Amino acid sequence: MMFPIRVSSLKVSGIRRLFEAAPPGAINLGLGEPDIQPPVEMIDALKRALDEGHNKYGPSAGIMELRLAIAENLRRYRKDVSFENVIVTAGATEGMRIACETILGQGDEALVPNPGFIIYGPDVKLAGGRPVEYSLKAENLYLPDPEEMRSLITPRTKAMIMNSPSNPTGSVFPKDVIKAVCELASEKGLYILSDEVYNDYVYEGEHWSPARFHDDTVVVNSFSKSLAATGWRIGYVATSKEIVQQLAKVQYYTLACPPTATQYAVLEGMKVLERFMRRVVQEFRARREIAMQKLSEIPTFHTPSVSGAFYVFPEYDQKLPSEDFAQKILDMGVICAPGSAFGSLGEGHLRFSYANSRENIARGLDIVKDLAAKL
């Protein structure tokens, strides 16, 4: 049976493949999933929502109460945000997917980061477009180079995808870099699709959204990380009213509507978000220090400092592909992600998540240290 090239060309995620092959009891330093539970207020609110009968279809763009709350939260970036600028989605994954479907036409090009999160290129392809990679290099602190991006723009270029704080590198793009990219996008008449799911996980500096500087920005975000609710599948897209109207149509034919009861629960979670994240960021900052210290003890690993998200992305000297290296680490009972899963420039790297306990981070990286010495 023949399948369309846009489907048959997709690869199974190397991250998922290793995760699903992991033996029982393996230390998970692979998936980007906080090991903490959502705020108790949010869990209680979900129970109430079910009891109160919020078990039916809702609006395609999400319940009004949550859209209003998200808009209020986003006004820290822009004062002109209203509920009409927001559509609630089934997580950022679905949000980026329908954003690409809405913005890109057949044959359009979109700039995507390399290394970058695994969904960007496939999302562009599934929308009928062509991903064009711009580089995030260690020598440039894993920041985009606006001049390189300029050189990649053609008459077919429609959008550029950005992700700060970055998965997999943990870099946080500073204000001057964000502004330079926004100026380029404005000059060339391009949309920016900005994945900001780690915006609350910044340890030094500040998160700068392109929406502060560029009107044609489509912000994609999620409550999976910021409220530790990866399984609840609630996120949002925020952009112009005109694009939101089109997104709602695409979402209807993709999903019908986001889950109803969980939206009411996330609404309660947003009321305690700031307090909850203060505690989480303090803990994850400590975990980052443990991860950096342990990796510094491995002489064949070269690990740049990270300022956001919850990943470290060391480059290694061992002469073997990252997928083989990750498999050997898995055989020792530790899950990590091969750098090649994030693009060609990720080869020669491994991604470790420190969204696990301090004890497990230390124990898992000690195992990696012993294996690295043998190799």
C-alpha positions in Angstrom: 0.0 0.0 0.0 1.3 3.4 -1.0 1.1 6.4 1.4 1.6 10.1 0.6 5.3 11.1 0.8 4.4 13.7 3.5 3.4 10.8 5.7 5.8 8.0 4.6 8.8 10.3 5.0 8.1 10.9 8.7 10.4 9.2 11.1 9.5 7.7 14.4 10.8 9.8 17.2 14.2 8.5 18.5 13.2 9.8 21.9 10.0 7.8 22.1 11.6 4.7 20.7 14.2 4.6 23.4 11.7 5.5 26.1 9.4 2.7 25.1 12.3 0.2 25.0 13.5 1.1 28.5 13.6 -1.7 31.0 11.5 -1.5 34.2 13.2 0.7 36.8 15.3 2.6 34.4 16.3 6.2 35.5 14.4 8.5 33.1 16.6 11.4 32.1 15.1 11.3 28.7 11.5 12.7 28.5 10.8 16.4 29.1 8.3 15.7 31.8 8.4 17.2 35.3 8.3 14.5 38.0 6.2 16.7 40.2 2.4 16.7 40.4 0.1 19.6 39.4 -1.1 22.0 42.1 -3.6 20.4 44.4 -6.0 23.2 43.7 -6.0 22.2 40.0 -6.6 18.5 40.8 -9.5 19.3 43.1 -10.9 21.6 40.4 -10.9 18.7 37.9 -12.8 16.6 40.3 -15.4 19.4 40.8 -15.6 19.9 37.0 -16.5 16.3 36.5 -19.1 16.3 39.3 -20.6 19.5 38.0 -21.2 18.0 34.6 -18.5 19.6 32.4 -18.2 16.4 30.4 -19.7 17.6 27.1 -18.4 19.3 23.9 -17.2 22.9 24.4 -16.4 25.8 22.0 -13.8 25.0 19.3 -11.7 27.9 20.6 -12.0 26.9 24.2 -14.2 28.0 27.1 -14.4 31.8 27.5 -13.3 31.9 31.1 -9.9 30.3 30.3 -9.4 32.4 27.2 -9.9 35.5 29.3 -7.5 34.2 32.0 -4.8 33.4 29.4 -5.2 36.9 27.8 -4.8 38.5 31.2 -1.6 36.5 31.7 -0.2 37.5 28.3 -0.8 41.2 29.0 2.6 41.2 30.8 4.0 41.0 27.2 1.5 43.1 25.4 -1.2 45.4 26.8 -3.5 44.9 23.8 -4.2 41.2 24.2 -7.9 40.1 24.7 -9.7 36.8 24.6 -10.1 37.2 20.9 -6.4 36.8 20.5 -6.4 33.3 22.2 -7.5 29.8 21.2 -7.2 26.9 23.6 -5.6 23.8 22.2 -4.9 20.2 23.2 -1.4 21.1 24.3 1.4 22.9 22.4 1.9 20.0 20.1 -1.6 20.4 18.6 -1.2 24.2 18.7 1.9 24.2 16.6 0.3 21.7 14.2 -2.8 23.8 13.5 -0.6 27.0 13.4 1.4 25.5 10.6 -1.8 24.3 8.8 -3.2 27.8 9.1 -0.2 29.8 8.1 1.6 27.7 5.5 0.4 26.8 2.0 1.5 24.2 -0.5 5.2 24.8 -1.3 5.7 27.5 1.3 9.0 27.5 3.2 9.5 27.9 6.9 12.8 28.4 8.8 13.2 25.8 11.6 16.0 25.5 14.2 18.7 22.8 13.9 19.0 21.4 16.5 15.4 21.9 17.5 12.4 20.1 18.9 11.4 17.1 16.8 7.9 18.3 15.7 8.8 21.5 13.7 10.0 20.0 10.5 7.2 17.3 10.3 4.6 20.0 11.1 5.8 22.1 8.2 5.8 19.1 5.9 2.4 17.9 6.9 1.1 21.4 6.1 2.5 21.0 2.6 5.5 23.2 3.2 9.2 22.8 3.2 11.3 23.2 6.3 14.6 25.1 5.8 17.0 24.7 8.7 18.9 27.5 10.4 21.7 26.5 12.8 22.1 26.8 16.6 25.8 26.3 17.1 27.8 25.8 20.3 30.3 28.5 19.3 27.3 30.9 19.2 26.0 29.8 22.5 23.2 27.9 20.6 21.6 31.3 19.6 20.2 32.0 16.1 22.3 34.1 13.8 20.0 36.6 12.1 22.4 37.1 9.2 22.4 33.3 8.5 18.6 33.3 8.7 18.5 36.2 6.2 20.6 34.2 3.7 18.1 31.3 3.9 15.0 33.5 3.0 13.6 33.1 -0.5 10.4 34.4 -2.2 8.8 31.1 -0.9 9.6 31.8 2.8 6.4 32.4 4.8 7.4 31.9 8.4 10.2 31.2 10.9 9.8 28.9 13.9 11.6 29.9 17.2 11.9 28.2 20.5 13.2 30.0 23.6 14.0 28.7 26.1 15.2 26.0 23.8 14.6 22.3 23.7 17.2 20.6 23.5 19.9 23.2 24.2 18.5 25.0 27.3 19.6 28.3 25.8 17.5 31.5 26.5 17.5 34.0 23.6 18.4 37.4 24.9 16.5 40.6 24.0 18.9 41.8 21.4 18.7 38.5 19.5 14.9 38.4 19.6 14.7 42.0 18.4 17.1 41.3 15.6 15.1 38.3 14.4 11.8 40.3 14.7 13.2 43.1 12.7 14.2 40.6 10.0 10.8 39.1 10.0 9.1 42.5 9.8 11.4 43.5 6.9 10.6 40.3 4.9 6.9 40.2 5.8 7.2 36.8 7.7 5.3 35.2 10.5 7.1 34.1 13.6 5.7 30.9 15.1 7.1 31.1 18.7 7.1 27.9 20.8 7.3 29.3 24.4 6.4 26.2 26.5 9.4 26.7 28.8 8.8 30.5 29.3 8.4 29.9 33.1 11.6 27.9 33.4 14.2 30.7 33.2 17.0 30.7 35.8 19.0 33.7 34.7 17.9 36.6 32.7 14.4 37.0 31.3 12.1 35.4 28.8 11.6 37.7 25.8 8.6 36.8 23.5 8.8 37.9 19.9 5.2 39.0 20.4 6.7 42.1 22.2 8.3 43.3 19.0 6.5 41.7 16.0 2.8 41.9 15.4 2.7 38.8 13.1 3.8 36.5 15.9 1.9 33.3 16.7 2.7 32.3 20.3 2.3 28.6 21.0 2.3 27.6 24.7 1.2 24.8 27.0 0.3 24.1 30.7 2.1 20.8 30.4 5.4 22.1 31.8 4.3 25.2 33.8 1.6 23.3 35.7 3.2 19.9 35.5 0.2 18.5 33.7 1.7 16.8 30.6 -1.1 14.2 30.4 -3.9 16.8 30.6 -3.2 18.1 27.0 -4.2 21.8 27.5 -2.3 24.6 25.8 -3.0 27.6 23.7 -2.1 29.7 20.6 -2.2 33.5 20.9 -2.0 35.7 17.8 -4.0 38.2 15.8 -7.8 38.0 15.9 -7.9 37.3 12.2 -5.6 34.3 12.5 -7.4 33.0 15.6 -10.6 32.9 13.6 -8.9 30.7 11.0 -7.2 28.6 13.7 -10.6 27.8 15.2 -11.8 26.5 11.9 -8.8 24.2 11.5 -9.1 23.1 15.1 -12.7 22.1 14.6 -11.8 19.8 11.7 -8.8 18.5 13.7 -10.1 18.1 17.2 -13.7 19.5 17.4 -12.8 21.2 20.7 -10.2 20.9 23.5 -11.1 18.8 26.6 -13.8 20.6 28.6 -13.3 19.5 32.2 -9.5 20.0 32.1 -10.0 23.5 30.9 -12.0 24.4 34.0 -9.3 22.8 36.1 -6.4 24.7 34.4 -8.4 27.8 35.0 -8.0 27.2 38.7 -4.4 26.3 38.3 -3.7 29.6 36.7 -4.7 31.3 39.9 -1.8 29.7 41.7 0.6 29.5 38.8 3.0 32.2 40.0 3.3 30.7 43.5 3.6 27.2 42.2 6.4 28.1 39.7 8.4 30.0 42.2 8.9 26.7 44.2 9.4 24.7 41.0 12.1 27.0 39.5 13.9 27.0 42.8 14.0 23.2 42.8 14.9 22.9 39.2 17.7 25.4 39.6 19.2 23.1 42.2 18.8 20.1 39.9 20.5 22.0 37.1 23.5 22.5 39.3 23.7 18.8 40.1 23.5 17.9 36.4 26.2 20.4 35.4 28.5 19.3 38.2 28.1 15.6 37.3 28.7 16.2 33.6 31.8 18.4 34.4 33.3 15.2 35.9 33.2 13.5 32.5 36.4 14.6 30.7 35.1 13.5 27.3 31.9 15.6 27.6 31.7 19.3 26.9 28.6 20.9 28.4 27.8 24.6 27.9 25.9 26.4 30.6 22.1 26.5 30.4 19.8 29.3 31.5 16.3 27.8 30.8 14.1 24.8 30.2 15.3 21.6 32.0 17.8 20.1 29.6 21.6 19.8 29.2 23.0 19.1 25.8 26.6 17.9 26.1 28.8 17.3 23.1 31.0 14.2 23.5 34.4 13.0 22.1 33.5 9.3 21.7 33.5 8.2 18.1 30.1 6.6 17.8 26.6 7.9 16.7 24.5 9.5 19.3 21.7 6.9 18.9 24.2 4.1 19.5 25.6 5.9 22.5 22.1 6.5 23.9 21.3 2.8 23.4 24.4 1.8 25.4 23.4 4.2 28.2 19.9 2.6 28.1 21.4 -0.8 28.4 22.9 0.4 31.7 19.5 1.5 32.9 19.4 5.2 32.1 17.2 6.8 29.5 18.5 9.8 27.6 17.8 11.3 24.1 20.3 11.0 21.2 21.2 14.4 19.8 20.5 13.2 16.3 16.8 13.2 17.2 16.9 17.0 17.1 18.5 17.4 13.7 21.8 16.9 12.0 23.6 19.4 14.1 22.6 17.5 17.2 24.7 14.5 16.2 27.6 14.1 18.6 25.4 15.3 21.5 23.2 13.7 24.1 20.2 15.4 25.8 19.7 14.8 29.5 16.6 16.0 31.2 16.9 17.1 34.8 13.1 17.0 35.4 13.8 14.0 37.7 14.7 13.9 41.4 18.1 15.1 42.6 19.0 11.6 43.6 18.1 10.1 40.3 20.0 12.8 38.4 23.1 12.2 40.4 22.8 8.4 40.2 22.0 8.3 36.5 24.8 10.6 35.5 27.3 8.6 37.6 26.3 5.6 35.5 26.9 7.7 32.3 30.3 8.7 33.7 31.3 5.1 34.2 30.2 4.1 30.8 31.9 7.1 29.1 35.2 6.1 30.8 34.9 2.6 29.4 34.2 3.9 25.9 
